[in-house]
Amino acid sequence: MKIALLLATGYEEGESLFVADILRRAGFEADLISTTKELWVTGAHGIKVEADRLLDESAYHYDMVILPGGMPGATNLRDNPRVIDLIRYFDKEHKYIGAICAAPIVLHAAGILAGRKMTSYPGENYESLFTEAAYCQERVVVDDRLITSRGPATTLPFAYAIVDLLGGDSTPLKRGMLYLDIEK
């Protein structure tokens, strides 16, 4: 499985880098894709990372696309027509789509949430957008090939759920990263 994790200026660092790290530990090819014109992208808290590649037509060949939250990262993703086109394509082709924290606003803008179960960062500003969806308050919500999550503290459960959804086994990762210890 090849996974594209999209980065826009203002991305949430933990939701991006920890997810990419866990997916790579699980043996997946997880590329950080800059949606800007530069490989270096600055996160919401001033951390700059060098993406693996720029967003181009090759993104359509991935098996999954993941949208991290963060402000203004999520709005920058939402306002990028290339990102909206990519999300619509993935939905039409029944490919995997993930979004965490504020990033489900991109799914709303792409018009792909009608009748689906999903979650997002809590609060009226977000929840009021998703009237066409079945809004849930669980940490991670999987609806077929769509996976959404609440926010920075749900990054690990989100990443592990993606590993399992894509046919991997998150249990050894949870054990090795001491995640099972904190769930007790």
C-alpha positions as a printed NumPy array, in Angstrom:
array([[  0.   ,   0.   ,   0.   ],
       [  1.174,   3.471,  -0.892],
       [ -0.087,   6.323,   1.255],
       [  0.049,  10.056,   0.502],
       [ -0.023,  12.29 ,   3.574],
       [ -0.74 ,  15.837,   2.404],
       [  0.994,  18.79 ,   4.035],
       [ -0.167,  22.386,   3.686],
       [  1.284,  25.388,   5.47 ],
       [  0.029,  25.252,   9.046],
       [ -0.351,  21.448,   9.223],
       [ -0.611,  19.883,  12.697],
       [  2.854,  18.432,  13.227],
       [  1.929,  15.503,  15.481],
       [ -1.025,  14.429,  13.354],
       [  1.24 ,  14.362,  10.32 ],
       [  4.588,  13.075,  11.444],
       [  3.421,  10.522,  14.004],
       [  0.976,   9.034,  11.497],
       [  3.693,   8.832,   8.814],
       [  6.097,   7.299,  11.342],
       [  3.642,   4.594,  12.433],
       [  2.683,   3.747,   8.856],
       [  6.343,   3.382,   7.902],
       [  7.017,   1.23 ,  10.981],
       [  4.149,  -0.989,   9.792],
       [  5.888,  -1.447,   6.444],
       [  3.754,   0.848,   4.325],
       [  5.142,   3.368,   1.866],
       [  3.977,   6.651,   3.38 ],
       [  5.05 ,   9.788,   1.552],
       [  4.754,  13.326,   2.857],
       [  3.347,  15.341,  -0.044],
       [  3.686,  19.124,  -0.047],
       [  0.644,  20.939,  -1.404],
       [  2.702,  24.125,  -1.608],
       [  5.233,  24.935,  -4.316],
       [  8.113,  24.059,  -1.986],
       [  9.289,  20.793,  -0.447],
       [  9.813,  22.51 ,   2.919],
       [  6.506,  23.042,   4.698],
       [  6.009,  24.901,   7.988],
       [  3.573,  23.472,  10.512],
       [  1.122,  25.175,  12.852],
       [  3.777,  25.413,  15.579],
       [  6.676,  26.541,  13.404],
       [  8.231,  23.127,  12.763],
       [  9.508,  22.86 ,   9.194],
       [  9.753,  19.493,   7.499],
       [ 10.951,  18.51 ,   4.083],
       [  8.262,  16.624,   2.217],
       [  9.148,  13.645,   0.051],
       [  7.587,  15.199,  -3.029],
       [  5.328,  17.927,  -4.342],
       [  1.661,  17.347,  -5.1  ],
       [  1.343,  16.372,  -8.748],
       [ -0.469,  13.84 , -10.917],
       [  1.407,  10.951,  -9.267],
       [ -0.767,  11.461,  -6.159],
       [ -3.641,   9.824,  -8.022],
       [ -1.708,   6.534,  -8.014],
       [ -1.589,   6.157,  -4.236],
       [ -3.889,   3.744,  -2.409],
       [ -4.754,   6.165,   0.39 ],
       [ -4.654,   9.882,   1.04 ],
       [ -4.475,  11.29 ,   4.575],
       [ -5.325,  14.839,   5.575],
       [ -3.886,  16.137,   8.863],
       [ -5.574,  18.926,  10.745],
       [ -3.995,  22.029,  12.156],
       [ -4.798,  25.639,  11.536],
       [ -4.448,  27.087,   9.059],
       [ -3.313,  23.774,   7.538],
       [ -6.791,  22.301,   7.195],
       [ -8.206,  25.477,   5.643],
       [ -5.238,  25.628,   3.266],
       [ -6.014,  22.057,   2.178],
       [ -9.724,  22.889,   1.874],
       [ -9.016,  25.966,  -0.245],
       [ -6.699,  24.132,  -2.652],
       [ -8.643,  23.015,  -5.769],
       [ -6.02 ,  20.337,  -6.526],
       [ -6.625,  18.768,  -3.103],
       [-10.415,  18.867,  -3.559],
       [-10.077,  17.203,  -6.986],
       [ -7.826,  14.52 ,  -5.492],
       [-10.282,  13.771,  -2.667],
       [-13.176,  13.523,  -5.115],
       [-11.148,  11.168,  -7.302],
       [-10.223,   8.936,  -4.353],
       [-13.855,   8.807,  -3.293],
       [-15.097,   8.005,  -6.806],
       [-12.477,   5.27 ,  -7.202],
       [-13.264,   3.785,  -3.758],
       [ -9.759,   4.426,  -2.467],
       [ -8.968,   5.021,   1.195],
       [ -9.295,   8.528,   2.647],
       [ -8.271,   9.605,   6.137],
       [ -8.806,  12.93 ,   7.904],
       [ -8.106,  13.981,  11.466],
       [ -8.982,  16.968,  13.657],
       [-10.061,  19.934,  11.5  ],
       [ -9.269,  18.182,   8.197],
       [-12.783,  16.756,   7.685],
       [-13.659,  20.282,   6.504],
       [-11.844,  19.25 ,   3.32 ],
       [-14.141,  16.244,   2.964],
       [-17.128,  18.547,   3.431],
       [-15.822,  20.941,   0.765],
       [-15.32 ,  17.992,  -1.592],
       [-18.937,  16.956,  -1.015],
       [-18.222,  13.337,  -0.093],
       [-19.784,  13.043,   3.386],
       [-23.474,  12.549,   2.651],
       [-24.804,   9.548,   4.565],
       [-21.435,   8.585,   6.019],
       [-20.337,   8.156,   9.613],
       [-17.523,  10.477,  10.606],
       [-15.995,  12.592,  13.344],
       [-13.814,  15.68 ,  13.667],
       [-12.397,  18.098,  16.167],
       [-15.267,  18.855,  18.584],
       [-17.169,  22.095,  18.695],
       [-20.007,  23.879,  16.98 ],
       [-17.727,  25.444,  14.343],
       [-16.933,  21.986,  12.989],
       [-19.897,  19.835,  13.91 ],
       [-22.391,  22.263,  12.327],
       [-20.725,  21.713,   8.932],
       [-21.415,  18.008,   8.866],
       [-25.216,  17.926,   8.803],
       [-25.217,  15.599,   5.779],
       [-23.166,  13.009,   7.694],
       [-23.835,  10.838,  10.723],
       [-21.603,  12.704,  13.166],
       [-20.032,  10.541,  15.908],
       [-17.962,  11.422,  18.962],
       [-15.738,   8.332,  19.039],
       [-11.976,   8.842,  18.891],
       [-11.757,   7.108,  15.506],
       [-14.619,   6.41 ,  13.105],
       [-14.306,   4.019,  10.167],
       [-16.969,   4.035,   7.461],
       [-15.9  ,   1.59 ,   4.756],
       [-12.814,   3.27 ,   3.221],
       [-13.217,   6.585,   5.058],
       [-11.494,   7.008,   8.422],
       [-11.747,  10.119,  10.576],
       [-10.507,  11.081,  14.01 ],
       [-10.913,  13.825,  16.63 ],
       [ -7.602,  15.584,  17.215],
       [ -3.969,  15.53 ,  18.346],
       [ -4.589,  13.195,  21.309],
       [ -6.255,  10.656,  18.993],
       [ -3.326,  10.504,  16.576],
       [ -2.036,   7.138,  17.786],
       [ -5.427,   5.357,  17.712],
       [ -6.027,   6.919,  14.28 ],
       [ -2.69 ,   5.682,  12.909],
       [ -3.106,   2.201,  14.378],
       [ -6.625,   1.971,  12.946],
       [ -5.241,   2.889,   9.517],
       [ -2.633,   0.128,   9.798],
       [ -5.375,  -2.407,  10.582],
       [ -7.752,  -1.025,   7.94 ],
       [ -5.07 ,  -1.45 ,   5.274],
       [ -4.457,  -5.08 ,   6.221],
       [ -1.549,  -4.653,   8.61 ],
       [ -1.35 ,  -5.649,  12.247],
       [ -1.009,  -2.795,  14.705],
       [ -0.624,  -5.034,  17.768],
       [  3.176,  -5.432,  17.564],
       [  3.51 ,  -1.682,  17.014],
       [  1.282,  -0.916,  19.991],
       [  3.321,  -3.287,  22.114],
       [  6.683,  -1.939,  20.951],
       [  5.629,   1.681,  21.367],
       [  4.191,   0.954,  24.857],
       [  0.727,   2.02 ,  23.746],
       [ -0.845,  -1.023,  25.339],
       [  0.642,   0.05 ,  28.673],
       [ -1.206,   3.377,  28.634],
       [ -4.519,   1.807,  27.664],
       [ -4.599,  -0.225,  30.918]])
